[in-house]
Amino acid sequence: MLKITRVLTGLVAVVAASAQYVAVGKPTYPEASPARRPEPAFRVTEEPSVIFQNLAGSSSANRRRAFLDLGWKDQVEFAEDPHVIGDARFDRVNLDDDPEMEAVLTLQVGRDRTQILIFKKSEGQWWRIGDFLLWYMWTASAAERMLELRNIVDFDHKDIVIRLTAGGSDIQKEIELTMYRLYRGRLYRTFETTEEFALRRFPEAGEMIEDERNDIYYPEQEQGKDAYIVVRRSKEMIPAAEWGIVERSRKVIGCTPYRWDPIKYLFVADRSASVRFCQAVKGR
């Protein structure tokens, strides 16, 4: 396996926005009381850059040290395999509004797994605050789209978008999209949806694919107003032979705006804003 190691400083690549984000004055929010529990945090003894070097290097002893530091005790025997870590990338990026840079480590584990680890330094100690694994129906394109960073709520605090594939026996494709955001050194889940869901059906006409999508739009944030995301739901029945090859117009079956709630620290459905946002996205 070709091993590629990359160290980047700054912003991880951001996919082009459906609606351009406009930087406005940072809103002043009251103290948050998150409605959800934070993601588990695990203290690491080494700096993330050292863990990266130990994982990506040729020394099995260093890989073993990195496995143990990450808490991978059940997998430590795989550290002896020089090919266990393939493509590896280390990014320094500011994910929240303090000056301390966070660290993001992206690993190809074996041939068909991608793991993303997010680290935060708090009170002089490094913590692994996020751990995401893509393995089911793994593809290189799915791995490339696994992580996205956006400015949704404000201009100096990143919203972390994670896409993971899922599925079952008759499920042709399923992509789960989840958003996270840092608060006081911990990572909180702020939104979740099934971005794509394609299910095999067998009507009299022959095998069909019921293809349902939740497309997410990011309206421009207006000065002094809450941030929103808009989810447009569409569905189409497509002959199995054409699915993924012929792009058809889709029937829009729903639209829901979600408003950022700074107290609950998540996006909440706000149907009162449907007139304001949904007409603009239904025709896209």
N, C-alpha and C positions, 0 to 999 in steps of 0.2 A: 504494500500500500504506500502511495506517495504521501509523505508527511509534509504539510505546509504549516508554518508557524508565522503568525503576524501579530505585531504589537502596534496598536493604534492609540492615538491620544486625541480626545475630543469627541465629537458627536458620532454615534453609530448611524449608518445610512438610514434615511427616512424616506419611505415610499411617498410619492407625490400625493398631495392631499386632494380629496374630492372638491373641497372648497378651501380657498387660501386662508391661512391663519393670519390675522392682522394683530400686531403687537399693540396693546393698549395699556393704559396705566394699570398697575397691579392692584386688583381689588383688595380691600381690607376685610378679612373674614373673621368671625368670632372664633373662639376656641372650639376645636372639633371634639366630638364624642363619638368615635367611629362605631357604626352599627354592627360591623363585622370584626371578627378576631383577626389579628395580623397573621401573616404567613410565619411558619416556624423559623426561628433564628438559631444558628449554630456557631459558636465561637471557634475561630481558627487561630492557631498559634503563629503561623507564618503570614507574611504579606501576600496578597493575591498574586502579585507579580512573581514571587518566588514559587508559589504553588504552580503557576503557569509554566515556569521554566523547568520545574521538576517533572511535570506531566509530559511536557513536549520534548524533553531531552532524551538522551540515549541510555541513561543510567537506570537500571531496574530498581536499585536501592533508593534513588531519589523519587521514582514513581511510587514506590511502596510508601515512602514518607508522605508524599502528597495524598495518596489514598487514605492513609490513616488520619491525616490532618483534616480531610474533608468528611471524616466519619464513615468512609466506605469500608468498614471492617469486613463485611461479608463478601466483598469483591476483591480483597487485597491480593488473592492468589493470581488475579489477572494482571497485576503489575509486572509480572515476569515476562509477559508477552510484549515484545518491542513494537508490535503493531496495534496494541489496544487503543492508543490515542492516534487518530489520523489528523485531519485538519484541525488546527487549534488557533484560536484568536483571542487576544487580550486587548480590552478597550478600557481606557480611562474616560469617564464621562460624568458630568455633573447632573445627577438625577433629581436633586431637590434644590431648595433655595438657599442652602448654606454654601460657603466657599469650598468645602472639602469635596474632592473628587471621589466618586464611587468607582467600582471596578466591575466589569462584565467579562466573564470568561465563557467562550463558546467552544465546545469540544465535539468532534466527531468520535464517538466511542464505537470501536469496531467498524463494521461496514455499513450498518443500517440503524444507527442511533445518533441523535444530536442532543446534547445536554447544555443548558445555559445556566450558569451560576452567577448570582448577583451579590456583591459584597459591599458592606457599609462600615466605615470606621466610626465608632462611638466611644467617647471617653478613653481614647488611646488604644482601643482594642478593635481588631477586625472581626466582623461577623458575616457569615453567609446568611443573607436574608431572603434569598429567592433561589429555588432549585426547580428547573423545568426540564422534562424529558420528552422528546419526540421519538417514538419507536413504531407505533402501529401504522402500517402502510407507508413506511418511510420512503420519501423520494428526495432527491437533491433540491428540487424546486420547493417542496414543503419545508425543508430545512432552511432554505434561503429566506422564506417568508415567516419563519417562526417568531422572530423578534422585530418589533417596530417601535420606535420612540417618536412621540408626538408632543406638541404643546397644545393641549386642549383647554385646560382650565385657566392657565396663565402662562406668561412668556418665559419665566425663569424656573419652571418646575416641570420635569418630564412626566408624561403619562406613558406607561409601559404596556404595550399590546403584545400578547402572546397568542399564537395560533398553534393548535395541536390537532392532529388528525385522529379520528375515532371511527367506529363502524361496527358492522356485524355481518351475518350471513347474506342478507339481501340488501345491505346498504352499499351502494356503489361509491359513495363519497360522503364524508362528514368532516366538517372543520369547526372546531369549537374555538371561539374567540373570547378571551378574557383580558380585562384591563386592570392594571395595578398602579398604585401611587405610594410614594414614600411619605411617612409622617412620623416624626420623632424617632427616626432610626429604624422603623419597621415598615414592612411592605403590606399594603392593604388592597384587597380585591375591591374594585369600584364598579365593575360592570361585567356582564357575561351574556353571551348569546351563541346560538348556532349559526355561524356565518353561511355555511352551505350544507345542504342535506339532499342527497340523491338516493332514492329508493326504487328498487326494481318492482314493477307491477306486471301482472300477466293477464290482461283483459283478452277478450275474443280477438281483437285486432292484432295480437302478437305482443311480444315483450316490449314494454315501455319503461321509461325512466321518469319518475315523478321528481322533478328538480325544483327544490325550494331554496330561496336565498334571502338572507337578511343583509342588505347593503347598508353600510354605515356612512353617513355624511356628517361633515364637520362645519356647521355654519360659522361665518365670521362673527367673532365675539364683539359685541357693542359696548362702548364705554359705560361703565357703571351697571351693567346687566350681567346676569348669571350666564355661565357657559352652557351650551347644549350640544348633544349629539342627536342625530335623527336616524332612525332605523326604518328603512323601507323594505317591506316584505313582498316577495313576488314568487309566483309558482308557474310551472309549465310542464305539460306531459310531452315527452319527446321519444320517438322511436329509438330503441336501444342502439340500432345501427348508426344513428345520427348523433347520439349524445356525445358531447365533447368534441365534435367535428363541425357540426353546423350550428351557428349561433342564431337563435330565434328571438323574436320579440317576446317579452314576458308580461304576464298579466299581474298587475300590482293588486295585492289583496289586503294590504294594510300599511299603515305608517304611524309610528309612535315617536314623539320627541322625548328625550330624557334630559332633565335639568340637573346640573351639578348642585348637590346639597352639601355645603361646607360643614354642617354640623354632623350629619350622618356619615360624611366622607364617602359618598358614592353617588352615582347617577340614578335618579328616580324618575319613573314615568310621569310625564306631565301632559296629559291629553288636552289641557286647556290651551296649550301652545300649538295644537295641530294646525289651526288656520294660519298661524304665523309662519310655520315651517313646511308643512306637508305638501302644499300646492306646488312649491318650488321643486320638490324632488320626485313627485309622482310621474312627471313627464319625462324624466331622464332615462 
